[in-house]
Each structure stands twice: as C-alpha cells, then as structure tokens.
Amino acid sequence: EEEHDRSYFALLKKISQLEADNLRLENQVAMIKEDTMAYEEVARELEDDLNVVTAENSQNIATIAELKTTQGKSNDIAKRLVSAERTIVQLRAQLQTDDCEQDMIGLN
C-alpha cells in the first residue's frame, strides 16, 4: 500500500508538472499570437507606405518625362532664337551696306 501511495503521489507530481508546462506553453502561444498580430500590423503599415512611395515614384517619373519633353522643346526654341538672331545680324549688316551704297550713290 505504501508503494501504491508513492506511485499515486508521483503521478500527482507528474500531473502538476505537466499542467505547469501546459500553462507555460499556453502563455507562450498567447505571446506568439500577440507578436504575430503586431508584426502583421507593421507589415500592413509598411505595405501602405510602400504603396504611397510607389505612387510618388510613378508621379516623379511622369514629371521627369514631362520636364524632358519641355527641355527638348526649350532647346528647339533656343536654337530657333539663335538662328533668328543671326538672321537679324545679317539683315542689319546688309541694311547698313545698302545704306552705305545709297549714300555713296547719292554722293556721286
């Protein structure tokens, strides 16, 4: 009977240990679930931030393309202005030459 009592108390001790282990594991699972929810929230926030940055980047790419187009048009206009200025200089020079010739004709 004494042996039976020892076995019984040994089993009770083992059951208590298992219950304590079970409680510890349940607490760990609860903490892991909390951590998982927090990580998922951070992941959603990061995804939202990424979407915002991606949209801004797309807008920046579109703006750069517009600026390049505008720059190309500006370069064309600048070339035309230089050409027009050269033409004006040539016309003024020719006009002065013509005036000089008429003055010379008038002097003769």
C-alpha positions in Angstrom: 0.0 0.0 0.0 2.9 2.3 0.7 4.2 1.6 -2.7 0.8 2.4 -4.1 0.8 5.7 -2.3 4.2 6.6 -3.6 3.1 5.9 -7.2 0.0 7.9 -6.6 1.9 10.9 -5.3 4.5 10.5 -8.1 1.6 10.6 -10.6 0.1 13.7 -8.9 3.5 15.4 -9.1 3.9 14.5 -12.7 0.4 15.8 -13.5 1.2 19.0 -11.7 4.4 19.4 -13.7 2.5 18.7 -17.0 -0.1 21.2 -16.1 2.5 23.8 -15.3 4.3 23.0 -18.6 0.9 23.3 -20.4 0.2 26.6 -18.8 3.7 27.9 -19.7 3.2 26.7 -23.3 -0.3 28.3 -23.5 1.3 31.6 -22.3 4.0 31.3 -25.0 1.4 30.6 -27.6 -0.6 33.7 -26.5 2.6 35.8 -26.6 3.4 34.5 -30.1 -0.1 35.3 -31.2 0.2 38.9 -29.9 3.6 39.2 -31.6 2.2 37.8 -34.8 -0.7 40.4 -34.7 1.8 43.2 -34.1 4.1 42.0 -36.9 1.1 41.8 -39.3 0.1 45.4 -38.3 3.6 46.6 -39.0 3.6 44.6 -42.3 0.3 46.4 -43.3 1.7 49.8 -42.4 4.9 49.0 -44.4 2.8 47.9 -47.3 0.8 51.1 -47.2 4.0 53.1 -47.0 5.4 51.2 -49.9 2.2 51.9 -52.0 2.5 55.6 -51.2 6.2 55.7 -52.1 5.5 53.7 -55.3 2.7 56.1 -56.3 5.0 59.1 -55.6 7.8 57.5 -57.6 5.4 56.9 -60.5 4.4 60.6 -60.3 8.0 61.6 -60.2 8.8 59.5 -63.3 5.9 61.1 -65.1 7.1 64.6 -64.1 10.6 63.9 -65.2 9.3 62.7 -68.6 7.3 66.0 -68.9 10.3 68.0 -67.9 12.5 66.2 -70.5 9.8 66.9 -73.2 9.7 70.6 -72.1 13.5 70.7 -72.1 13.6 69.3 -75.6 11.1 72.0 -76.7 13.1 74.7 -75.0 16.2 73.5 -76.7 14.4 73.7 -80.1 13.2 77.2 -79.3 16.7 78.3 -78.2 18.1 77.0 -81.5 15.4 79.0 -83.4 16.2 82.1 -81.4 19.9 81.8 -82.1 19.1 81.3 -85.8 16.7 84.3 -85.8 19.4 86.5 -84.0 21.9 85.5 -86.7 19.4 86.4 -89.4 18.8 89.8 -87.7 22.5 90.5 -87.5 22.9 89.6 -91.2 19.9 91.7 -92.2 21.3 94.7 -90.2 24.7 94.3 -91.8 23.1 94.1 -95.2 20.9 97.1 -94.4 24.0 99.1 -93.4 25.8 98.0 -96.5 22.8 99.1 -98.6 22.6 102.4 -96.8 26.3 103.0 -97.4 25.9 102.1 -101.1 23.0 104.5 -101.4 24.9 107.2 -99.6 27.8 106.6 -102.0 25.4 106.8 -104.9 24.0 110.0 -103.5 27.4 111.5 -103.2 28.3 110.8 -106.8 
